[in-house]
Amino acid sequence: MYNKSDFVKEHSIRVGLVGTGYVAKLRAEALLNDDRATLVAVVGTTLEKTEAFVKDYQAVAVSSWQQIVEREDVDLIVIATINRDHGEIARAALLSGKHVIVEYPLSVDVAEAEELVALSKAKNKLLHVEHIELLSGVHQALKKHIPQVGHVFYASYNTINPQHPAPRKWTYSHELFGFPLIGALSRLHRLIDLFGEVLTVNCHNRFWQMETEYYQSCFCVTQLSFTNGLLAQVIYGKGETLWFAERKFEVHGENGGLVFDGETGFLLRSGEKSSIEVGTRKGLFAKDTSLVLDHLTNSTPLYITSDKSLYTLKVADAARRSAETGETIMVADYLNIVTSTTQ
């Protein structure tokens, strides 16, 4: 396990933060409110933005993530920046002997992600890939109530986000965001956490793009068959060609069904419809941060492992391959091919 003597007196974990956006702000606030950690240094897209950011958190502004990784007074690197850069920063941090928190995905490249998981084990350093969807009220309610619907044979998860106009930012860039279900990995990970291993993946994807750097819309439909026989569909869409917002999760079982529309949930069985209490979505990044600090200071097990996140990333990459070829992908065969190329 990790050596607590690595940390400064009173077990304060010294943290370097890469990013100054919305998630980075939530991470910084969580660290500020936890006596077990000290935010030491921050880097953003520009030094001016970073200097403005650190005023609220008593940290040092630096001009590159390399400077943070190289600092001897940093124990833990938190990566909350564009998806494309996650893998490169995580690798450098691990090689420098740092623990790592990274927002999903670990990398937009599966081979790199597999190497990073192996590297973290070889270095005996934490590599925590955030998956706060598993901590959410909806997911916890799903886990609690699924046994009441009997054998589950179908599930669907739709997240559609109209944007008029679509923002010209990294989440609408092929290079910076990655394939839609890699960039939005939680859409698959929620299902895999609930239902286990995937047998086959079939995916169709469409983009609307009038500019070189950014697209205006994307729409992705993926069908999954699980080894337990369950069938599932995931729809992920965003942008200017979509006209109504939706965030809906359905589970169909032989004795009943579950429907979560936003934060409203229902259990449906023959002749009855019961409301389900759903916890708040607020505070999940703070909870994730606290759980990591628990793990580093007290060896408390985490709710997610890097291996599980890596498996979902491989399924997402199989979906990418299916969208490119028009073929249904046998996941086990695809994983063998991916693994053999990294050895």
C-alpha atoms as one frame of an Amber mdcrd trajectory, in Angstrom:
protein
   0.000   0.000   0.000   1.008   3.647  -0.261   3.532   4.961   2.248   1.941
   7.579   4.498   5.399   8.934   5.329   5.409  10.330   1.787   3.098  13.051
   3.055   4.180  16.083   5.059   3.488  16.525   8.762  -0.071  15.844   9.919
  -0.509  13.747   6.764  -1.388  16.783   4.648  -1.406  15.636   1.028   0.103
  18.288  -1.234  -1.844  18.666  -4.465  -1.125  20.056  -7.918  -4.166  20.879
 -10.053  -4.175  20.884 -13.862  -7.170  22.887 -15.045  -9.113  26.002 -14.088
 -12.563  25.162 -15.453 -15.799  24.156 -13.740 -14.607  20.756 -12.485 -11.237
  22.155 -11.398 -13.054  24.767  -9.320 -15.095  22.062  -7.582 -11.924  20.075
  -6.895 -10.167  23.150  -5.507 -13.105  23.948  -3.218 -13.156  20.361  -1.944
  -9.433  20.478  -1.189  -9.764  23.862   0.529 -12.404  22.432   2.860 -10.454
  19.289   3.797  -7.670  19.519   6.384  -5.985  16.423   4.951  -4.931  18.201
   1.751  -3.213  21.404   0.657  -3.546  22.825  -2.852   0.016  23.835  -3.728
   0.048  24.784  -7.424  -2.371  25.243 -10.324  -2.003  25.533 -14.089  -4.631
  26.606 -16.624  -4.745  27.460 -20.301  -3.191  30.886 -19.708  -1.151  32.282
 -16.834  -3.589  35.182 -16.550  -6.548  32.850 -15.989  -4.534  30.761 -13.564
  -3.485  33.764 -11.487  -7.120  34.845 -11.234  -8.124  31.305 -10.231  -5.561
  30.813  -7.443  -6.519  34.034  -5.608  -9.372  32.113  -3.960  -7.290  29.084
  -3.011  -3.926  30.334  -1.671  -1.994  28.363  -4.291   0.834  29.161  -6.703
   0.046  29.814 -10.380   2.443  28.155 -12.835   2.630  28.340 -16.615   2.825
  24.635 -17.594   1.638  21.278 -16.299   5.226  20.030 -16.599   6.201  22.463
 -13.843   3.593  20.978 -11.520   4.640  17.408 -12.266   8.281  18.241 -11.534
   7.608  19.927  -8.175   9.014  18.058  -5.178   6.364  19.589  -2.903   3.489
  17.855  -4.711   2.263  14.355  -3.801  -0.932  14.165  -5.857  -1.779  15.485
  -9.334  -5.433  16.221 -10.158  -6.057  16.304 -13.923  -9.160  18.297 -14.874
  -8.383  19.517 -18.359  -9.217  18.577 -21.966  -9.562  14.834 -22.642  -6.778
  14.709 -25.226  -4.130  15.605 -22.632  -5.187  13.248 -19.826  -2.910  10.375
 -20.791   0.241  12.429 -21.364  -0.076  14.256 -18.048  -0.942  11.093 -16.108
   2.108   9.305 -17.528   4.459  12.124 -16.562   2.934  12.326 -13.076   3.294
   8.598 -12.438   6.865   8.571 -13.731   7.599  11.412 -11.303   6.275   9.359
  -8.400   2.972  11.189  -7.951  -0.455   9.818  -7.171  -3.051  10.757  -9.820
  -6.719  11.712  -9.969  -7.954  12.084 -13.539 -11.426  12.874 -14.839 -12.685
  10.204 -17.210 -11.520   9.128 -19.715  -8.050   8.116 -18.537  -6.965   8.542
 -22.161  -8.624   8.890 -25.560  -6.264   6.088 -26.690  -6.920   2.608 -25.281
  -3.341   1.357 -25.685  -2.034   4.348 -23.740  -4.632   3.834 -21.006  -3.636
   0.184 -20.611   0.010   1.187 -20.283  -0.878   3.785 -17.643  -2.767   1.285
 -15.492   0.234  -1.055 -15.636   2.591   1.832 -14.846   0.606   2.862 -11.757
   0.856  -0.679 -10.417   4.573  -0.885 -11.145   5.152   2.451  -9.374   2.759
   1.568  -6.518   0.938   4.860  -7.041  -2.757   5.571  -7.040  -4.352   6.086
 -10.453  -7.941   7.083  -9.744 -10.238   7.664 -12.713 -13.243   9.688 -11.567
 -16.664   8.122 -12.220 -19.025  10.193 -10.114 -22.013   8.786 -12.009 -21.662
   5.758  -9.716 -22.039   8.025  -6.662 -25.127   9.807  -7.998 -28.572   9.506
  -6.477 -29.986   8.002  -9.675 -27.372   5.254  -9.825 -27.723   4.401  -6.146
 -31.513   4.251  -6.552 -31.117   1.994  -9.589 -28.955  -0.441  -7.643 -31.378
  -0.454  -4.726 -34.530  -1.101  -6.757 -33.369  -3.352  -9.615 -33.968  -6.556
  -7.584 -37.668  -5.608  -7.395 -38.230  -5.877 -11.157 -37.055  -9.468 -11.529
 -34.881 -10.675 -14.382 -33.789  -7.608 -16.394 -33.804  -8.107 -20.163 -33.548
  -4.558 -21.536 -32.183  -1.169 -20.494 -31.793   2.171 -22.225 -29.947   5.355
 -21.362 -30.553   8.524 -23.374 -28.786  11.855 -22.847 -29.615  14.538 -25.403
 -28.432  18.125 -25.013 -29.612  20.681 -27.601 -27.293  23.689 -27.973 -28.329
  26.690 -30.094 -25.749  27.712 -31.053 -23.292  24.988 -30.154 -20.292  26.340
 -28.236 -16.973  26.530 -30.052 -15.014  24.717 -27.370 -13.109  21.487 -26.784
 -16.184  19.352 -26.060 -17.135  19.829 -29.733 -13.732  18.855 -31.123 -12.845
  15.384 -32.446  -9.237  15.743 -31.351  -9.775  17.316 -27.944 -12.889  15.419
 -26.773 -12.372  12.075 -28.486 -14.946   9.637 -29.866 -18.310  10.540 -28.259
 -18.624   7.452 -26.054 -14.972   7.736 -25.003 -15.323  11.401 -24.106 -18.668
  10.665 -22.428 -17.523   7.353 -20.954 -19.982   7.449 -18.057 -22.853   6.603
 -20.427 -21.426   3.117 -20.912 -19.871   2.779 -17.476 -23.192   3.151 -15.666
 -24.594   0.186 -17.620 -21.485  -1.942 -17.217 -21.404  -1.318 -13.472 -25.011
  -2.509 -13.241 -24.999  -5.408 -15.684 -21.443  -6.714 -16.096 -19.469  -7.798
 -19.144 -20.444  -6.892 -22.700 -20.697  -9.527 -25.442 -21.240  -7.415 -28.571
 -21.352  -3.735 -29.564 -23.000  -2.126 -32.568 -22.682   1.636 -32.994 -23.777
   4.285 -35.478 -22.559   7.850 -35.249 -23.231  11.047 -37.184 -21.641  14.492
 -37.046 -22.716  17.827 -38.522 -19.640  19.944 -39.183 -19.232  23.195 -41.096
 -15.893  24.235 -39.563 -12.476  22.612 -39.546 -11.852  22.757 -35.811 -15.306
  22.228 -34.288 -18.443  20.301 -35.183 -21.902  21.702 -34.498 -23.731  18.479
 -33.591 -23.225  14.799 -32.965 -25.664  11.918 -32.542 -24.506   8.477 -31.436
 -26.653   5.332 -31.076 -25.122   2.187 -29.595 -26.609  -1.251 -28.969 -24.973
  -3.518 -26.406 -25.603  -7.175 -25.686 -24.320  -8.399 -22.331 -23.016 -11.860
 -21.502 -25.968 -12.336 -19.138 -28.385 -11.937 -22.064 -29.468  -8.375 -21.377
 -29.867  -5.975 -24.308 -29.219  -2.244 -23.916 -29.237   0.905 -25.994 -27.359
   4.150 -25.382 -28.174   7.395 -27.188 -25.799  10.334 -26.795 -26.448  13.541
 -28.681 -25.584  17.217 -28.431 -25.650  20.332 -30.530 -27.619  22.404 -32.997
 -29.601  19.707 -34.842 -31.325  18.470 -31.656 -34.519  20.068 -30.407 -35.452
  18.733 -26.966 -33.376  17.799 -23.942 -33.574  14.344 -22.433 -31.809  12.482
 -19.620 -33.678   9.230 -19.182 -32.769   5.773 -17.912 -35.136   2.801 -18.297
 -34.869  -0.750 -16.980 -37.313  -3.447 -18.114 -37.593  -6.601 -16.007 -39.914
  -9.599 -16.146 -41.709  -8.459 -12.959 -41.598  -4.686 -13.410 -39.738  -1.676
 -14.679 -37.775   1.367 -13.531 -37.883   4.790 -15.157 -35.674   7.715 -14.190
 -36.470  10.922 -16.054 -33.914  13.460 -14.866 -34.015  13.230 -11.075 -37.540
  11.775 -10.965 -37.825   8.011 -10.562 -40.648   5.460 -10.660 -41.023   1.741
  -9.994 -43.725   0.212 -12.184 -45.290  -3.176 -11.538 -48.621  -4.730 -12.478
 -51.316  -2.236 -11.515 -49.062   0.076  -9.523 -46.652   2.976  -9.962 -44.485
   4.041  -7.031 -42.279   7.096  -6.732 -38.596   6.531  -5.957 -36.633   8.914
  -3.806 -33.527  10.105  -5.636 -30.601  11.770  -3.889 -29.088  15.048  -5.021
 -26.494  15.450  -7.782 -24.744  18.181  -5.821 -21.431  17.640  -4.091 -20.315
  14.570  -6.048 -16.855  15.890  -6.947 -16.308  16.821  -3.299 -17.375  13.316
  -2.292 -15.047  11.761  -4.858 -12.166  13.930  -3.592 -12.883  12.973   0.011
 -12.968   9.270  -0.848  -9.554   9.543  -2.521  -8.114  11.243   0.553  -9.659
   8.510   2.725  -7.950   5.948   0.537  -4.542   7.607   0.652  -4.568   8.281
   4.397  -6.486   5.271   5.756  -6.325   2.677   2.936 -10.125   2.779   2.632
 -11.252   0.961  -0.553 -12.381   3.202  -3.401 -15.700   2.836  -5.206 -13.984
   2.363  -8.589 -10.715   0.870  -9.810  -8.653   1.924 -12.803  -9.055  -1.601
 -14.210 -12.849  -1.252 -14.296 -12.645   2.136 -15.972 -10.170   0.667 -18.469
 -12.588  -2.139 -19.342 -15.334   0.373 -20.117 -12.887   2.405 -22.192 -12.147
  -0.712 -24.244 -15.878  -1.270 -24.820 -16.178   2.378 -25.912 -13.295   1.852
 -28.319 -15.062  -1.214 -29.703 -18.083   1.061 -30.306 -15.796   3.474 -32.147
 -14.557   0.619 -34.313 -18.132  -0.474 -35.026 -19.105   3.066 -36.069 -16.128
   3.195 -38.440 -16.697  -0.210 -40.063 -20.459  -0.700 -39.797 -19.807  -4.081
 -38.186 -21.025  -5.599 -34.949 -17.957  -6.101 -32.739 -17.421  -9.151 -30.547
 -15.975  -7.465 -27.487 -13.884 -10.358 -26.142 -12.186 -10.839 -29.523 -11.617
  -7.097 -29.843 -10.115  -6.861 -26.364  -7.677  -9.657 -27.203  -6.526  -7.737
 -30.290  -6.158  -4.474 -28.337  -4.243  -6.168 -25.512  -1.875  -7.998 -27.850
  -0.878  -4.737 -29.545   0.255  -3.243 -26.224   2.460  -6.162 -25.205
